[in-house]
Amino acid sequence: MMLRRLPLTARVPLIVTLFMVAVSVFTSERVLTRLAETQERHIQALADAYVDGLALALVDSIIREDVWQVFDVLDRSREKSGDIRPTETIVAGPDDFVIASSKPLDIPSHVRVPARYVAPIRENGRIAVDENEKKAYLRRDVRYESLRIGSIYAALDIAPLLAERRSVLWVLLLTNALLTIALAGAAWFIMRRMMRPITLLTGYLERSHTGAVTSIPDEIVAQVPRDHRPAFGAYNRLASAVADREALSARLAEEERLASLGRLASGMAHEINNPLGGLFNAIDTLKRHGADRHTRNVTLDLVDRGLKGIRDVVRVALVTYRAERDQRHLSRSDIDDLKRLVAPEASRLGVLLEWQNELTDTVGIPATIVRQILLNLALNACQATPRGSCAAISIAETLVSVVIRVEDRGPGMPASAIAMLIGGGDRPAPIGQGTGLGLWMTNRLVRELGGSISVAAGAEGGTVVTVTLPRRKEREFAHVA
Amino acid sequence: MALRMAIDRRRLLRGGGSLAASFGVLGARAHAADAPLRFALTPVLLTSDLVMLEALKDYLARAMGRPVQLVSRRTYQEITALLVTRQVDAAWICGYPFVAYRKELALVAVPVWRGKPLYQSYLIGRAGQKADNLADLAGTVHAFSDPDSNSGYLVTCAALAEMGQSPGRFFSHFFYTYGHRNVVRAVATGLAVGGSVDGYVYDVLREAEPALCADTRVILKSELLGFPPIACPAAEAQSPTIMQLREALITMPNDQRGRDVLAMLRLDGFSNEPPELFDGIARKMDLVRGVPP
């Protein structure tokens, strides 16, 4: 039904209007019917009084068929009539021939009573109303000693009564129309007021769908009618719960980053520790056999290589964590550095890394974010790959994009993890350890760069994750830089 | 029917006593010097003019030095009966009853209108109606004033008699209104197509109530005839009361009150006239009596 499609603020006034129209039609009909009945009684009473008076005065004249006397009485009685005026009165003999009428020019004596008087009258002494002609007709038989000696016919002008009826109808219509408009307006106003908190709440809920879930300020809640406050309270509790959850997600992400940093740090420490033993031995050797030139040279060469290895590890760590959002271009060395970072973890897990870096020069993509993505995927692949197996990582460039491909020999990525990796951006952060927070972060970072991720099964089992990142135009990149 | 009633009435009057008995209250009065003068008036004039009647009564009482009792009746017939049976001392009657009861009645005085003791009968119709003479009214409804009126009945009947007609045959219907003013009303409202009316009353009405006469016009005027006179029973003609009354009437223009009454009546005065003044009316009566109804 069409009514259902209308908003409440229109529907309620419409229902009120329809209701009022129905009520006014009903009441108007009742009032006018009662008025018509009252008026008819009024006319009947007046007509009775008029005709009764005439009948008394006319008995003798009717018996004598005295034209002048009958006319004289009719003529005189017309002069003193009140608000309802008899327009015509006819006195007829028993044969219904006119003795005299009040308007002899229209209804002369000695003719039959006109049909317009005889036709509408059904009952002796009872008025018959003809609204078209605005007249009421009456016939009263005049009796003398139980013998009908003649009849009095009267036509009464009821135009004033009909005019009164019409004016009452207009007053009713006007009053009801004004009342209907007022009530419909009031209904619209009240409904709008009632709906305002709902509209407000709907606005907040809709905004939470596209952006942040913000709670409604207390001063606004305070203005809301009491009935709606629980809903607003519930919304605000929901908003704060969502905010808490997002804060927790951010903290967990940070913790995860720190945890991976910790793992890298222990790998690094291991890398540094390995040459340290050799270096201390070399120092001992130098102390004891430093005088020997050959030994000294060999030993210093050893020290030099060991220190260079330590220097490289430290440099990579510095580069990777130097700045949160370094807008530096991605370069071939960034990928190589990353290999040094991942290698200790891979060797700890007993995974052979197949590293293929096909970048030739700098590419217009932020280096830090790409390194974070690749680091997450590479560490994930190392963890998924069983000890002694191989994990293949390659990075290549095309004219428009950079393609990162990470393949492991694991048991295959679970569906929930795939969803986390390639799902939509509005998915909330997973809370808790080992729930794929790294994958979720990767997803976010790839989207940030406007790239895409696909997950497929590898040719020899395991999983192949392909990330395609579009190259930025040089000008845009220069601006970012 | 009305004509028959008039004849019945005459037979009744000739019979005398029975009608007189019905007016016994008046008859019981003695003719003492201080007894009031009983003066009867036919509805010649505007019956509603009570002020005029009061002024007339007042003038006569002062002029005669005795109280005056005015007696009014609806029809000429009743007034004539009162006079013939001497239940009133004098009466203002029509010329037709006067000639009808010529032997029983005597003249006291005759009003003078427009310098003459004469007046006319008018045949009237509705204004705008096409009728130039009596013949044009054949087959219509006619209003007469009174079956004992000269101007309101006899003149028209005499004219019809000359055509060998009677009202019953000539008109489709006719009725009596018992008043000249009512004849004008009947014609003005259309109740009757034509009417026979006193020319003096009609002219006075045209002046006093122009609205009433506006819808009527005079079709035909009769020859001049004797004005309705003041008459008394023949036996009383030389009595002091009648002499006094005649004197009072004839000297009316000499007195301010009398002039006021005459102004109201639109009359010049009263004069002493011979009964031969009414011979014209007597001829009409004879003419009508010779024609079958």
Chai-1 contact restraints between the chains, C-beta under 6 A:
chainA,res_idxA,chainB,res_idxB,connection_type,confidence,min_distance_angstrom,max_distance_angstrom,comment,restraint_id
A,V67,B,F175,contact,1.0,0.0,6.0,A-B,restraint_1
A,W68,B,F175,contact,1.0,0.0,6.0,A-B,restraint_2
A,W68,B,T177,contact,1.0,0.0,6.0,A-B,restraint_3
A,F71,B,L191,contact,1.0,0.0,6.0,A-B,restraint_4
A,P104,B,T189,contact,1.0,0.0,6.0,A-B,restraint_5
A,P104,B,G190,contact,1.0,0.0,6.0,A-B,restraint_6
A,P104,B,L191,contact,1.0,0.0,6.0,A-B,restraint_7
A,L105,B,G190,contact,1.0,0.0,6.0,A-B,restraint_8
A,H110,B,H173,contact,1.0,0.0,6.0,A-B,restraint_9
